[in-house]
Amino acid sequence: MNRAETAVTFRGSTKSAFLRFFEHREVLGTLFVLPAILLLGIFLAYPFFFGVWLSFTDTIIGGRGRYIGWTNYRSLLQDSLFWLTTRNTFLYTIVAVWLKLAMGLALALILNRLVRFKGLLRAIVLLPWIVPTAFSAIAFWWMYDSTFSPISWVLLKAGWISQRIDFLGDPNLARASVIVANVWRGVPFFAIGLLAGLQTIEPSLIEAAAIDGAGLWQRFWHVTLPLVMPLLVIVTTFSTIWTFSDFQLVYIITRGGPANATHLYGTLAYQRAIQGGQFGEGAAISNFIFPILFMGAVISLLYVKREE
């Protein structure tokens, strides 16, 4: 074999080896996923790790900042406003998620039993979830207005109150108001998600339980609920994550007021970092959200694996 034939054979074998390398499923899978990994790294991983680093510095607007260790975290643990924000965040999350869970499950059960106009009713139920958060928050802000509130107007006309209600001027009313707004927005997510799970249940199982003498409540508790429980846990976990890290709804309606009474971690971090210029302290506040997000991700992963 002369030199030219040897070169051609070598190039052919190299090309074949190169093509065989890309025929492996692992290699192709990695190549297809690589763009998504790069995007996640640029827009999620980098900001997260940069935020963690900022929380260990004294960075301010226009300043370079230097490493100060755990100083920001120790300062926050001695800050009464931070502890009020912590209480608000957990109260807001726990009450809102439980209300969304109860109302969403009830609505899903009702929609599952309907025969006529199912598609139309599901579309109507989904509207609060589809509407942009900022738009719905502005609508609630108007409804809670101390002067032009339609809620106060209706109650005054009905004779149930003697003066207009200052929804956003009283700390307790303001907390309840933002929870109501979050529940209104989040119930459709539970309802539609759980409705999908209810429709996978074989009707024969419900009929068999009824034949055995199980009442409506017993059929729900011993048949329906266990079958939708994995989906219920996942939906609740996602809702908990979103509610715990909420920002837009509360910021637009109350901006953390009155007198910082409705601050959540997100709104307080924004106030300290963006409005106050204390990037390090703001990053430290936002990092307190991470444990809840991590636990939520672990719970979801465990249930997904369990289902598989």
Secondary structure, 3 states (H helix, E strand, C coil): CCHHHHHHHHHHHHHHHHHHHHHCHHHHHHHHHHHHHHHHHHHHHHHHHHHHHHHCECCECCCCCCECCCHHHHHHHCCHHHHHHHHHHHHHHHHHHHHHHHHHHHHHHHHHHCCCCHHHHHHHHHHHHHCCHHHHHHHHHHHCCCCCCHHHHHHHHHCCCCCCCCCCCCHHHHHHHHHHHHHHHHHHHHHHHHHHHHCCCCHHHHHHHHHCCCCHHHHHHHHHHHHHHHHHHHHHHHHHHHHHCCCHHHHHHCCCCCCCCCCCHHHHHHHHHHHCCEHHHHHHHHHCCHHHHHHHHHHHHHHHHHHC
